[in-house]
Amino acid sequence: MFKFTKTILKISLIAFFINPNSLLANELCDNALLFANELTDNTIEILNSNELTNNQKKTQISELLTINVDFTTMGKIMLGKYARKINEEQELLYYKIIEKMVSKTIYDRLETNDDPDIIYSISNNNCREKGSKGKEFLVDGDVMKNNSRLASIRWWLILNKDNEYKVVDLNLAGLSLTLQKKEEFTSYLSNKSIDMLIADLSKKFN
């Protein structure tokens, strides 16, 4: 009986390791991890710079996020069930505001101070698939302050139709940017219009 069980276990392990779907999932997750680390390295390099003014840092962070964040998908998630009610004219305004809001929020959450003795870094070290389609990934890591763990960080990434990784959420110290805004926006839209939401957001982020 024991010998038979060992044989089955051995066959199962071999099948697992040669399963092309499993190998592809691992490769995609490895690439997602590389993407997250490159993005965070570039972000922290900007934030830690002593040569850039705060406005220059904000501008460079915004430019970096424009390339690496899927603001359209993020904005749709934030609208929840109300996403299907937004028209083309509203979309043009809404997604521009979402880009500004997200850039400012991420900058504020990750902002460092001007003390040259304090060095911040982000170390992403774990990836797993989200869902079963092989197109979404959660990358976990830590925000470090002078080599001491300051907070946890999680990136929700998608692999788009062009096979490019894009960010759709940032979770810092357990606080999710996209899902938090989804709760806020859907509650707002339960008794107010999308036009009113856009107007209110414009006042804050334009």
N, C-alpha and C positions, 0 to 999 in steps of 0.2 A: 504493500500500500504506500509506504513512504517513498519507495523508489519510483512508483507511478506518479506520485504527486510532484516529485522533483523533476521528472521528465516534462510534465505539463507546465510547470513553472518556467523551465528552461526555454521551452518552445514559445511561451507567452512573452518572455523577455526579448527573445530574438525578433519576434513579430513586432514588438513595440519599437525596437531600435531601427528596424528597416522600414517601418511604416512611413511612406513619403509624406503623408499629411502631417504626421508628428514632426518630421524633420523640417518641413516647410514652416510649421507653426513656430518652432524653435528659432529658425532663421529670421522670420519676421519679427519675433520678439527681441532677438539680438539687435536687429537693425533699429527697432523702436527705441531700445536702450541707448544705442549710439546717437540717435537723433536727439533724444532728451538731454544727454550729457553735453552734446555740442551746443544745443540751445542754451542750456543753463550756464555753461562756461562763458559763452558770449554775453549773456545777460549779466552775470556777476562781474565780468571784466569791465563792463560799462559802469555798473553801480559802484565798484571799488575804485574807479579812476579818480585820481586827485587833480587831473588836468582838465576835466570837464566841469562846466557849471551844472547846476541842477536842471536848468532848462535844456541844455545840450544832452544831458543824460536822458531826460524825458523824450526828447526828439529821437535819439538813437534807439531807445527801447521801443518806441512806437514803430519805427522803421523795421526793427528786428521782428516784432510781433506781426506786422503786416505780411511778412514773408512766410511766417511759420504757424500762424493761427488761422483756422477756418471760422471767420467771424459770421458767415452766413449760417452754417450749421449751429454754431454756438447761439446765435440770435434766435433761431427757430426753437432750439431746446428751451431757451428762456421763456418763449411765448407759450410753450406747452400746447394745449388743445386750441389755443387762439391763433396759432401759426397759420392755419388754413384760411383765416379770415382777413389777413393782411393783403392789401392790393399792391400793384406794381409801384404806384406813386408813393405809397407809404413805405414800401421796402427801401427805396432809394435813400430816404431820410433815416429810417430806423437803423439800417446796417451801418451807415456812417457813424451814427451816434454810438452804436454798440462798440465799434472799433475804438472810438475815443474813450468810452467808459472803461473798457477792458484794459486798454493800455495804461490809463491812469491808475486803475485799481491794482494791477500787477506791480506797477512801479511803487505805489504806496506800500503794498504788502512786503515787497522785497527791499525797500529803500534802506540803504546803509547810512550811517552818520559820517561826519567828517573827521573822526578820530583816526589818525594814521596807524595807531597801534591795534586797531580792530580790523580783522580780515574775515570777510564772509565767504563762504563757498557752499556749493550744493553738490552732493554726491548721490547720484541715482544708481541703485544697485540691484533692483529687482523688477522683472516684467512678467505680466501674465495676460492672457487673452481675456477680453471682456465679451461675453456672448459666444456664439458658436460659428459665426461666419468668417472668422479669421481676418476681420477688418478693423477691429477695435482693440486697444491695449491699455492697460493700466501700468504705469511705471512709477515705482515708489522709491523714495530716497530721503535724505536728511539735509536740512539746512544747518550748516556748521558756523559757529562763531569762535574764531581762534581755536579751531580743532575740537571744540566742544559742541555737542549736539544741542541745537537751539529749538528746532521744530521739525516735524515730519512734513514731507511734501509729496504730492501725488499728481502726476500728469495723466489726463485722459486723452489718448491719441487715436486718430482714425487714419486709415490708409485709404486715400481717395481714389477716384477713377484713373488718375494719372500715376498711381503707385507712389504718391508722395505722402509722407507723414505730416499730419497737421494736429495742432492742439485744439481740443474743444472744451477743456475744463482744466482748471488749476485748483487743487485742494491743498491749502496750507494750514498746518496745525489743526486738521479736522474740519476746516471751514471751506466749503466748495463754492467757488465763484459762480459757475453756471447754474448749479442746482439751487443755490441760495437765491439768485435772481429769478429763477423760474418760479419759486414759491412766492416771491415778492410781486412779480409781474402778473401771474395768474390770479392772485388775490386782488390786485388792483383792477384787473380787467373783468372781474366778476360783476362790477357795477359801474365801470367806466369804459370809455371807448379807446381804441388803439390810437386815434388822433390825440386824445388827451394824454396818453402815456408818452407818445413821441414829444409832445409839447413840454411835458414836465422834465423829460430826460434832456431835452435841448437846453433848458434853462440851467441844468446842472453841468452839462459837459460840452456845450458849444462855446 
